[in-house]
Amino acid sequence: MLDILGLLFEVLFLAAGVYLYLFAIGKITFADARTQEQASRFREKNASWLRILALGMTAIMSINVLVHLMQLLR
């Protein structure tokens, strides 16, 4: 049971990394114009390190999920 819960958290962190990457490259949009403008300004200032952080998080969590699945199926 605890293994499944750990895998669930790893998948959630993987999804967060993918979401951050999509936000960093501008694929995530917002319905509210003011929020969209604030997000665009934030992205312009922080896109380079945010992209690197998101890619790193996605890579690490992908490996963690893969290893965890291999352990569960063994």
PDB file of N, CA, C and O in Angstrom:
ATOM      1  N   MET A   1       0.817  -1.195   0.000  1.00  0.00           N
ATOM      2  CA  MET A   1       0.000   0.000   0.000  1.00  0.00           C
ATOM      3  C   MET A   1       0.862   1.260   0.000  1.00  0.00           C
ATOM      4  O   MET A   1       0.582   2.215  -0.725  1.00  0.00           O
ATOM      5  N   LEU A   2       1.911   1.252   0.819  1.00  0.00           N
ATOM      6  CA  LEU A   2       2.792   2.410   0.900  1.00  0.00           C
ATOM      7  C   LEU A   2       3.580   2.601  -0.391  1.00  0.00           C
ATOM      8  O   LEU A   2       3.907   3.728  -0.763  1.00  0.00           O
ATOM      9  N   ASP A   3       3.888   1.485  -1.080  1.00  0.00           N
ATOM     10  CA  ASP A   3       4.583   1.583  -2.362  1.00  0.00           C
ATOM     11  C   ASP A   3       3.722   2.288  -3.401  1.00  0.00           C
ATOM     12  O   ASP A   3       4.222   3.095  -4.185  1.00  0.00           O
ATOM     13  N   ILE A   4       2.441   1.986  -3.404  1.00  0.00           N
ATOM     14  CA  ILE A   4       1.517   2.613  -4.353  1.00  0.00           C
ATOM     15  C   ILE A   4       1.395   4.104  -4.057  1.00  0.00           C
ATOM     16  O   ILE A   4       1.341   4.917  -4.979  1.00  0.00           O
ATOM     17  N   LEU A   5       1.351   4.463  -2.790  1.00  0.00           N
ATOM     18  CA  LEU A   5       1.269   5.873  -2.399  1.00  0.00           C
ATOM     19  C   LEU A   5       2.533   6.622  -2.830  1.00  0.00           C
ATOM     20  O   LEU A   5       2.451   7.750  -3.317  1.00  0.00           O
ATOM     21  N   GLY A   6       3.685   6.006  -2.654  1.00  0.00           N
ATOM     22  CA  GLY A   6       4.939   6.614  -3.097  1.00  0.00           C
ATOM     23  C   GLY A   6       4.968   6.804  -4.600  1.00  0.00           C
ATOM     24  O   GLY A   6       5.423   7.839  -5.087  1.00  0.00           O
ATOM     25  N   LEU A   7       4.487   5.814  -5.339  1.00  0.00           N
ATOM     26  CA  LEU A   7       4.418   5.924  -6.792  1.00  0.00           C
ATOM     27  C   LEU A   7       3.471   7.037  -7.216  1.00  0.00           C
ATOM     28  O   LEU A   7       3.741   7.757  -8.177  1.00  0.00           O
ATOM     29  N   LEU A   8       2.366   7.175  -6.502  1.00  0.00           N
ATOM     30  CA  LEU A   8       1.410   8.246  -6.797  1.00  0.00           C
ATOM     31  C   LEU A   8       2.057   9.625  -6.640  1.00  0.00           C
ATOM     32  O   LEU A   8       1.872  10.501  -7.485  1.00  0.00           O
ATOM     33  N   PHE A   9       2.810   9.812  -5.566  1.00  0.00           N
ATOM     34  CA  PHE A   9       3.495  11.090  -5.358  1.00  0.00           C
ATOM     35  C   PHE A   9       4.564  11.329  -6.428  1.00  0.00           C
ATOM     36  O   PHE A   9       4.744  12.460  -6.882  1.00  0.00           O
ATOM     37  N   GLU A  10       5.256  10.294  -6.824  1.00  0.00           N
ATOM     38  CA  GLU A  10       6.252  10.444  -7.887  1.00  0.00           C
ATOM     39  C   GLU A  10       5.601  10.850  -9.200  1.00  0.00           C
ATOM     40  O   GLU A  10       6.131  11.691  -9.925  1.00  0.00           O
ATOM     41  N   VAL A  11       4.460  10.258  -9.505  1.00  0.00           N
ATOM     42  CA  VAL A  11       3.740  10.619 -10.729  1.00  0.00           C
ATOM     43  C   VAL A  11       3.228  12.057 -10.640  1.00  0.00           C
ATOM     44  O   VAL A  11       3.250  12.782 -11.634  1.00  0.00           O
ATOM     45  N   LEU A  12       2.770  12.473  -9.461  1.00  0.00           N
ATOM     46  CA  LEU A  12       2.320  13.861  -9.294  1.00  0.00           C
ATOM     47  C   LEU A  12       3.468  14.850  -9.491  1.00  0.00           C
ATOM     48  O   LEU A  12       3.281  15.891 -10.121  1.00  0.00           O
ATOM     49  N   PHE A  13       4.647  14.540  -8.962  1.00  0.00           N
ATOM     50  CA  PHE A  13       5.808  15.407  -9.161  1.00  0.00           C
ATOM     51  C   PHE A  13       6.249  15.410 -10.628  1.00  0.00           C
ATOM     52  O   PHE A  13       6.697  16.439 -11.135  1.00  0.00           O
ATOM     53  N   LEU A  14       6.126  14.273 -11.308  1.00  0.00           N
ATOM     54  CA  LEU A  14       6.420  14.220 -12.737  1.00  0.00           C
ATOM     55  C   LEU A  14       5.462  15.125 -13.506  1.00  0.00           C
ATOM     56  O   LEU A  14       5.885  15.865 -14.394  1.00  0.00           O
ATOM     57  N   ALA A  15       4.183  15.070 -13.172  1.00  0.00           N
ATOM     58  CA  ALA A  15       3.193  15.927 -13.831  1.00  0.00           C
ATOM     59  C   ALA A  15       3.478  17.407 -13.545  1.00  0.00           C
ATOM     60  O   ALA A  15       3.298  18.254 -14.420  1.00  0.00           O
ATOM     61  N   ALA A  16       3.917  17.713 -12.336  1.00  0.00           N
ATOM     62  CA  ALA A  16       4.270  19.098 -12.007  1.00  0.00           C
ATOM     63  C   ALA A  16       5.458  19.573 -12.833  1.00  0.00           C
ATOM     64  O   ALA A  16       5.484  20.721 -13.275  1.00  0.00           O
ATOM     65  N   GLY A  17       6.436  18.705 -13.044  1.00  0.00           N
ATOM     66  CA  GLY A  17       7.587  19.057 -13.872  1.00  0.00           C
ATOM     67  C   GLY A  17       7.193  19.307 -15.320  1.00  0.00           C
ATOM     68  O   GLY A  17       7.694  20.237 -15.952  1.00  0.00           O
ATOM     69  N   VAL A  18       6.302  18.485 -15.842  1.00  0.00           N
ATOM     70  CA  VAL A  18       5.819  18.674 -17.213  1.00  0.00           C
ATOM     71  C   VAL A  18       5.033  19.980 -17.312  1.00  0.00           C
ATOM     72  O   VAL A  18       5.192  20.729 -18.276  1.00  0.00           O
ATOM     73  N   TYR A  19       4.187  20.256 -16.321  1.00  0.00           N
ATOM     74  CA  TYR A  19       3.412  21.495 -16.307  1.00  0.00           C
ATOM     75  C   TYR A  19       4.336  22.713 -16.255  1.00  0.00           C
ATOM     76  O   TYR A  19       4.119  23.685 -16.978  1.00  0.00           O
ATOM     77  N   LEU A  20       5.360  22.664 -15.407  1.00  0.00           N
ATOM     78  CA  LEU A  20       6.305  23.774 -15.330  1.00  0.00           C
ATOM     79  C   LEU A  20       7.021  23.994 -16.659  1.00  0.00           C
ATOM     80  O   LEU A  20       7.239  25.134 -17.068  1.00  0.00           O
ATOM     81  N   TYR A  21       7.382  22.915 -17.323  1.00  0.00           N
ATOM     82  CA  TYR A  21       8.047  23.063 -18.617  1.00  0.00           C
ATOM     83  C   TYR A  21       7.107  23.684 -19.649  1.00  0.00           C
ATOM     84  O   TYR A  21       7.500  24.583 -20.393  1.00  0.00           O
ATOM     85  N   LEU A  22       5.877  23.205 -19.689  1.00  0.00           N
ATOM     86  CA  LEU A  22       4.912  23.775 -20.624  1.00  0.00           C
ATOM     87  C   LEU A  22       4.652  25.248 -20.322  1.00  0.00           C
ATOM     88  O   LEU A  22       4.472  26.048 -21.240  1.00  0.00           O
ATOM     89  N   PHE A  23       4.632  25.606 -19.048  1.00  0.00           N
ATOM     90  CA  PHE A  23       4.475  27.003 -18.670  1.00  0.00           C
ATOM     91  C   PHE A  23       5.694  27.814 -19.113  1.00  0.00           C
ATOM     92  O   PHE A  23       5.554  28.932 -19.609  1.00  0.00           O
ATOM     93  N   ALA A  24       6.870  27.256 -18.935  1.00  0.00           N
ATOM     94  CA  ALA A  24       8.103  27.979 -19.264  1.00  0.00           C
ATOM     95  C   ALA A  24       8.238  28.248 -20.753  1.00  0.00           C
ATOM     96  O   ALA A  24       8.813  29.264 -21.144  1.00  0.00           O
ATOM     97  N   ILE A  25       7.723  27.360 -21.588  1.00  0.00           N
ATOM     98  CA  ILE A  25       7.829  27.579 -23.026  1.00  0.00           C
ATOM     99  C   ILE A  25       6.617  28.310 -23.590  1.00  0.00           C
ATOM    100  O   ILE A  25       6.580  28.602 -24.785  1.00  0.00           O
ATOM    101  N   GLY A  26       5.622  28.611 -22.754  1.00  0.00           N
ATOM    102  CA  GLY A  26       4.491  29.421 -23.181  1.00  0.00           C
ATOM    103  C   GLY A  26       3.301  28.659 -23.720  1.00  0.00           C
ATOM    104  O   GLY A  26       2.439  29.251 -24.370  1.00  0.00           O
ATOM    105  N   LYS A  27       3.230  27.371 -23.472  1.00  0.00           N
ATOM    106  CA  LYS A  27       2.097  26.574 -23.960  1.00  0.00           C
ATOM    107  C   LYS A  27       0.879  26.654 -23.044  1.00  0.00           C
ATOM    108  O   LYS A  27      -0.233  26.342 -23.471  1.00  0.00           O
ATOM    109  N   ILE A  28       1.071  27.065 -21.800  1.00  0.00           N
ATOM    110  CA  ILE A  28      -0.025  27.204 -20.855  1.00  0.00           C
ATOM    111  C   ILE A  28      -0.557  28.628 -20.954  1.00  0.00           C
ATOM    112  O   ILE A  28       0.197  29.590 -20.812  1.00  0.00           O
ATOM    113  N   THR A  29      -1.858  28.757 -21.197  1.00  0.00           N
ATOM    114  CA  THR A  29      -2.475  30.077 -21.275  1.00  0.00           C
ATOM    115  C   THR A  29      -3.552  30.192 -20.199  1.00  0.00           C
ATOM    116  O   THR A  29      -4.034  29.195 -19.661  1.00  0.00           O
ATOM    117  N   PHE A  30      -3.909  31.432 -19.906  1.00  0.00           N
ATOM    118  CA  PHE A  30      -4.910  31.706 -18.887  1.00  0.00           C
ATOM    119  C   PHE A  30      -6.056  32.494 -19.506  1.00  0.00           C
ATOM    120  O   PHE A  30      -5.850  33.287 -20.425  1.00  0.00           O
ATOM    121  N   ALA A  31      -7.260  32.272 -18.999  1.00  0.00           N
ATOM    122  CA  ALA A  31      -8.437  32.939 -19.553  1.00  0.00           C
ATOM    123  C   ALA A  31      -8.452  34.429 -19.212  1.00  0.00           C
ATOM    124  O   ALA A  31      -8.856  35.257 -20.029  1.00  0.00           O
ATOM    125  N   ASP A  32      -8.014  34.758 -18.012  1.00  0.00           N
ATOM    126  CA  ASP A  32      -8.012  36.149 -17.568  1.00  0.00           C
ATOM    127  C   ASP A  32      -6.833  36.894 -18.207  1.00  0.00           C
ATOM    128  O   ASP A  32      -5.694  36.432 -18.144  1.00  0.00           O
ATOM    129  N   ALA A  33      -7.112  38.036 -18.815  1.00  0.00           N
ATOM    130  CA  ALA A  33      -6.063  38.799 -19.511  1.00  0.00           C
ATOM    131  C   ALA A  33      -5.003  39.320 -18.547  1.00  0.00           C
ATOM    132  O   ALA A  33      -3.817  39.337 -18.877  1.00  0.00           O
ATOM    133  N   ARG A  34      -5.422  39.740 -17.370  1.00  0.00           N
ATOM    134  CA  ARG A  34      -4.459  40.260 -16.385  1.00  0.00           C
ATOM    135  C   ARG A  34      -3.516  39.151 -15.911  1.00  0.00           C
ATOM    136  O   ARG A  34      -2.308  39.360 -15.799  1.00  0.00           O
ATOM    137  N   THR A  35      -4.070  37.995 -15.640  1.00  0.00           N
ATOM    138  CA  THR A  35      -3.253  36.855 -15.222  1.00  0.00           C
ATOM    139  C   THR A  35      -2.308  36.427 -16.338  1.00  0.00           C
ATOM    140  O   THR A  35      -1.152  36.086 -16.087  1.00  0.00           O
ATOM    141  N   GLN A  36      -2.803  36.447 -17.564  1.00  0.00           N
ATOM    142  CA  GLN A  36      -1.962  36.094 -18.713  1.00  0.00           C
ATOM    143  C   GLN A  36      -0.801  37.070 -18.852  1.00  0.00           C
ATOM    144  O   GLN A  36       0.318  36.657 -19.155  1.00  0.00           O
ATOM    145  N   GLU A  37      -1.051  38.349 -18.636  1.00  0.00           N
ATOM    146  CA  GLU A  37       0.003  39.365 -18.726  1.00  0.00           C
ATOM    147  C   GLU A  37       1.053  39.164 -17.629  1.00  0.00           C
ATOM    148  O   GLU A  37       2.253  39.258 -17.885  1.00  0.00           O
ATOM    149  N   GLN A  38       0.593  38.887 -16.410  1.00  0.00           N
ATOM    150  CA  GLN A  38       1.522  38.642 -15.309  1.00  0.00           C
ATOM    151  C   GLN A  38       2.362  37.394 -15.580  1.00  0.00           C
ATOM    152  O   GLN A  38       3.563  37.381 -15.312  1.00  0.00           O
ATOM    153  N   ALA A  39       1.738  36.360 -16.105  1.00  0.00           N
ATOM    154  CA  ALA A  39       2.467  35.128 -16.421  1.00  0.00           C
ATOM    155  C   ALA A  39       3.497  35.383 -17.515  1.00  0.00           C
ATOM    156  O   ALA A  39       4.607  34.852 -17.461  1.00  0.00           O
ATOM    157  N   SER A  40       3.138  36.182 -18.495  1.00  0.00           N
ATOM    158  CA  SER A  40       4.074  36.495 -19.584  1.00  0.00           C
ATOM    159  C   SER A  40       5.281  37.272 -19.069  1.00  0.00           C
ATOM    160  O   SER A  40       6.415  37.009 -19.467  1.00  0.00           O
ATOM    161  N   ARG A  41       5.026  38.232 -18.179  1.00  0.00           N
ATOM    162  CA  ARG A  41       6.146  38.989 -17.607  1.00  0.00           C
ATOM    163  C   ARG A  41       7.042  38.091 -16.766  1.00  0.00           C
ATOM    164  O   ARG A  41       8.267  38.181 -16.847  1.00  0.00           O
ATOM    165  N   PHE A  42       6.439  37.229 -15.963  1.00  0.00           N
ATOM    166  CA  PHE A  42       7.223  36.298 -15.150  1.00  0.00           C
ATOM    167  C   PHE A  42       8.043  35.373 -16.046  1.00  0.00           C
ATOM    168  O   PHE A  42       9.211  35.102 -15.766  1.00  0.00           O
ATOM    169  N   ARG A  43       7.430  34.893 -17.118  1.00  0.00           N
ATOM    170  CA  ARG A  43       8.111  33.983 -18.040  1.00  0.00           C
ATOM    171  C   ARG A  43       9.279  34.674 -18.727  1.00  0.00           C
ATOM    172  O   ARG A  43      10.338  34.070 -18.901  1.00  0.00           O
ATOM    173  N   GLU A  44       9.102  35.924 -19.117  1.00  0.00           N
ATOM    174  CA  GLU A  44      10.188  36.658 -19.766  1.00  0.00           C
ATOM    175  C   GLU A  44      11.400  36.805 -18.850  1.00  0.00           C
ATOM    176  O   GLU A  44      12.539  36.697 -19.303  1.00  0.00           O
ATOM    177  N   LYS A  45      11.155  37.050 -17.567  1.00  0.00           N
ATOM    178  CA  LYS A  45      12.246  37.243 -16.612  1.00  0.00           C
ATOM    179  C   LYS A  45      12.930  35.932 -16.226  1.00  0.00           C
ATOM    180  O   LYS A  45      14.142  35.903 -16.009  1.00  0.00           O
ATOM    181  N   ASN A  46      12.159  34.852 -16.141  1.00  0.00           N
ATOM    182  CA  ASN A  46      12.668  33.626 -15.524  1.00  0.00           C
ATOM    183  C   ASN A  46      12.638  32.397 -16.419  1.00  0.00           C
ATOM    184  O   ASN A  46      12.817  31.283 -15.925  1.00  0.00           O
ATOM    185  N   ALA A  47      12.421  32.558 -17.699  1.00  0.00           N
ATOM    186  CA  ALA A  47      12.221  31.405 -18.583  1.00  0.00           C
ATOM    187  C   ALA A  47      13.437  30.485 -18.644  1.00  0.00           C
ATOM    188  O   ALA A  47      13.275  29.265 -18.678  1.00  0.00           O
ATOM    189  N   SER A  48      14.640  31.035 -18.659  1.00  0.00           N
ATOM    190  CA  SER A  48      15.820  30.183 -18.845  1.00  0.00           C
ATOM    191  C   SER A  48      16.030  29.225 -17.675  1.00  0.00           C
ATOM    192  O   SER A  48      16.180  28.021 -17.887  1.00  0.00           O
ATOM    193  N   TRP A  49      16.042  29.734 -16.459  1.00  0.00           N
ATOM    194  CA  TRP A  49      16.265  28.833 -15.320  1.00  0.00           C
ATOM    195  C   TRP A  49      15.038  27.976 -15.045  1.00  0.00           C
ATOM    196  O   TRP A  49      15.166  26.855 -14.552  1.00  0.00           O
ATOM    197  N   LEU A  50      13.842  28.489 -15.359  1.00  0.00           N
ATOM    198  CA  LEU A  50      12.629  27.710 -15.142  1.00  0.00           C
ATOM    199  C   LEU A  50      12.584  26.507 -16.079  1.00  0.00           C
ATOM    200  O   LEU A  50      12.155  25.423 -15.683  1.00  0.00           O
ATOM    201  N   ARG A  51      13.027  26.698 -17.326  1.00  0.00           N
ATOM    202  CA  ARG A  51      13.089  25.594 -18.287  1.00  0.00           C
ATOM    203  C   ARG A  51      14.066  24.517 -17.819  1.00  0.00           C
ATOM    204  O   ARG A  51      13.761  23.325 -17.863  1.00  0.00           O
ATOM    205  N   ILE A  52      15.232  24.949 -17.375  1.00  0.00           N
ATOM    206  CA  ILE A  52      16.244  23.993 -16.906  1.00  0.00           C
ATOM    207  C   ILE A  52      15.746  23.239 -15.675  1.00  0.00           C
ATOM    208  O   ILE A  52      15.915  22.024 -15.578  1.00  0.00           O
ATOM    209  N   LEU A  53      15.135  23.959 -14.738  1.00  0.00           N
ATOM    210  CA  LEU A  53      14.586  23.332 -13.535  1.00  0.00           C
ATOM    211  C   LEU A  53      13.500  22.324 -13.886  1.00  0.00           C
ATOM    212  O   LEU A  53      13.479  21.219 -13.342  1.00  0.00           O
ATOM    213  N   ALA A  54      12.605  22.692 -14.783  1.00  0.00           N
ATOM    214  CA  ALA A  54      11.515  21.798 -15.166  1.00  0.00           C
ATOM    215  C   ALA A  54      12.034  20.560 -15.891  1.00  0.00           C
ATOM    216  O   ALA A  54      11.557  19.452 -15.645  1.00  0.00           O
ATOM    217  N   LEU A  55      13.006  20.740 -16.780  1.00  0.00           N
ATOM    218  CA  LEU A  55      13.573  19.584 -17.471  1.00  0.00           C
ATOM    219  C   LEU A  55      14.296  18.650 -16.507  1.00  0.00           C
ATOM    220  O   LEU A  55      14.190  17.429 -16.623  1.00  0.00           O
ATOM    221  N   GLY A  56      15.026  19.220 -15.562  1.00  0.00           N
ATOM    222  CA  GLY A  56      15.703  18.402 -14.560  1.00  0.00           C
ATOM    223  C   GLY A  56      14.727  17.631 -13.699  1.00  0.00           C
ATOM    224  O   GLY A  56      14.913  16.442 -13.442  1.00  0.00           O
ATOM    225  N   MET A  57      13.678  18.319 -13.252  1.00  0.00           N
ATOM    226  CA  MET A  57      12.668  17.660 -12.423  1.00  0.00           C
ATOM    227  C   MET A  57      11.963  16.554 -13.199  1.00  0.00           C
ATOM    228  O   MET A  57      11.711  15.477 -12.661  1.00  0.00           O
ATOM    229  N   THR A  58      11.647  16.820 -14.458  1.00  0.00           N
ATOM    230  CA  THR A  58      10.983  15.816 -15.288  1.00  0.00           C
ATOM    231  C   THR A  58      11.884  14.609 -15.513  1.00  0.00           C
ATOM    232  O   THR A  58      11.420  13.471 -15.454  1.00  0.00           O
ATOM    233  N   ALA A  59      13.162  14.845 -15.770  1.00  0.00           N
ATOM    234  CA  ALA A  59      14.092  13.734 -15.998  1.00  0.00           C
ATOM    235  C   ALA A  59      14.257  12.879 -14.743  1.00  0.00           C
ATOM    236  O   ALA A  59      14.202  11.651 -14.808  1.00  0.00           O
ATOM    237  N   ILE A  60      14.456  13.530 -13.613  1.00  0.00           N
ATOM    238  CA  ILE A  60      14.652  12.788 -12.366  1.00  0.00           C
ATOM    239  C   ILE A  60      13.403  12.003 -11.991  1.00  0.00           C
ATOM    240  O   ILE A  60      13.491  10.841 -11.593  1.00  0.00           O
ATOM    241  N   MET A  61      12.241  12.634 -12.119  1.00  0.00           N
ATOM    242  CA  MET A  61      11.013  11.940 -11.737  1.00  0.00           C
ATOM    243  C   MET A  61      10.664  10.834 -12.725  1.00  0.00           C
ATOM    244  O   MET A  61      10.060   9.838 -12.329  1.00  0.00           O
ATOM    245  N   SER A  62      11.022  10.977 -13.991  1.00  0.00           N
ATOM    246  CA  SER A  62      10.799   9.896 -14.958  1.00  0.00           C
ATOM    247  C   SER A  62      11.613   8.668 -14.577  1.00  0.00           C
ATOM    248  O   SER A  62      11.118   7.542 -14.623  1.00  0.00           O
ATOM    249  N   ILE A  63      12.851   8.896 -14.204  1.00  0.00           N
ATOM    250  CA  ILE A  63      13.700   7.783 -13.778  1.00  0.00           C
ATOM    251  C   ILE A  63      13.156   7.159 -12.495  1.00  0.00           C
ATOM    252  O   ILE A  63      13.127   5.936 -12.362  1.00  0.00           O
ATOM    253  N   ASN A  64      12.726   7.995 -11.550  1.00  0.00           N
ATOM    254  CA  ASN A  64      12.165   7.472 -10.303  1.00  0.00           C
ATOM    255  C   ASN A  64      10.928   6.622 -10.550  1.00  0.00           C
ATOM    256  O   ASN A  64      10.785   5.551  -9.961  1.00  0.00           O
ATOM    257  N   VAL A  65      10.032   7.088 -11.417  1.00  0.00           N
ATOM    258  CA  VAL A  65       8.817   6.320 -11.716  1.00  0.00           C
ATOM    259  C   VAL A  65       9.180   5.004 -12.389  1.00  0.00           C
ATOM    260  O   VAL A  65       8.620   3.960 -12.054  1.00  0.00           O
ATOM    261  N   LEU A  66      10.107   5.045 -13.327  1.00  0.00           N
ATOM    262  CA  LEU A  66      10.514   3.824 -14.017  1.00  0.00           C
ATOM    263  C   LEU A  66      11.124   2.813 -13.042  1.00  0.00           C
ATOM    264  O   LEU A  66      10.773   1.633 -13.081  1.00  0.00           O
ATOM    265  N   VAL A  67      12.020   3.254 -12.181  1.00  0.00           N
ATOM    266  CA  VAL A  67      12.642   2.357 -11.209  1.00  0.00           C
ATOM    267  C   VAL A  67      11.601   1.815 -10.226  1.00  0.00           C
ATOM    268  O   VAL A  67      11.631   0.639  -9.865  1.00  0.00           O
ATOM    269  N   HIS A  68      10.688   2.676  -9.802  1.00  0.00           N
ATOM    270  CA  HIS A  68       9.656   2.247  -8.864  1.00  0.00           C
ATOM    271  C   HIS A  68       8.751   1.194  -9.510  1.00  0.00           C
ATOM    272  O   HIS A  68       8.400   0.203  -8.869  1.00  0.00           O
ATOM    273  N   LEU A  69       8.377   1.403 -10.762  1.00  0.00           N
ATOM    274  CA  LEU A  69       7.554   0.399 -11.454  1.00  0.00           C
ATOM    275  C   LEU A  69       8.294  -0.911 -11.627  1.00  0.00           C
ATOM    276  O   LEU A  69       7.700  -1.981 -11.494  1.00  0.00           O
ATOM    277  N   MET A  70       9.588  -0.841 -11.923  1.00  0.00           N
ATOM    278  CA  MET A  70      10.376  -2.071 -12.054  1.00  0.00           C
ATOM    279  C   MET A  70      10.426  -2.827 -10.728  1.00  0.00           C
ATOM    280  O   MET A  70      10.363  -4.057 -10.713  1.00  0.00           O
ATOM    281  N   GLN A  71      10.538  -2.099  -9.614  1.00  0.00           N
ATOM    282  CA  GLN A  71      10.557  -2.752  -8.312  1.00  0.00           C
ATOM    283  C   GLN A  71       9.200  -3.361  -7.964  1.00  0.00           C
ATOM    284  O   GLN A  71       9.134  -4.437  -7.369  1.00  0.00           O
ATOM    285  N   LEU A  72       8.133  -2.681  -8.329  1.00  0.00           N
ATOM    286  CA  LEU A  72       6.806  -3.217  -8.029  1.00  0.00           C
ATOM    287  C   LEU A  72       6.479  -4.451  -8.859  1.00  0.00           C
ATOM    288  O   LEU A  72       5.795  -5.353  -8.376  1.00  0.00           O
ATOM    289  N   LEU A  73       6.951  -4.506 -10.089  1.00  0.00           N
ATOM    290  CA  LEU A  73       6.643  -5.615 -10.975  1.00  0.00           C
ATOM    291  C   LEU A  73       7.608  -6.790 -10.827  1.00  0.00           C
ATOM    292  O   LEU A  73       7.433  -7.825 -11.470  1.00  0.00           O
ATOM    293  N   ARG A  74       8.617  -6.631  -9.984  1.00  0.00           N
ATOM    294  CA  ARG A  74       9.597  -7.698  -9.783  1.00  0.00           C
ATOM    295  C   ARG A  74       9.109  -8.749  -8.855  1.00  0.00           C
ATOM    296  O   ARG A  74       9.823  -9.715  -8.586  1.00  0.00           O
TER     297      ARG A  74
END
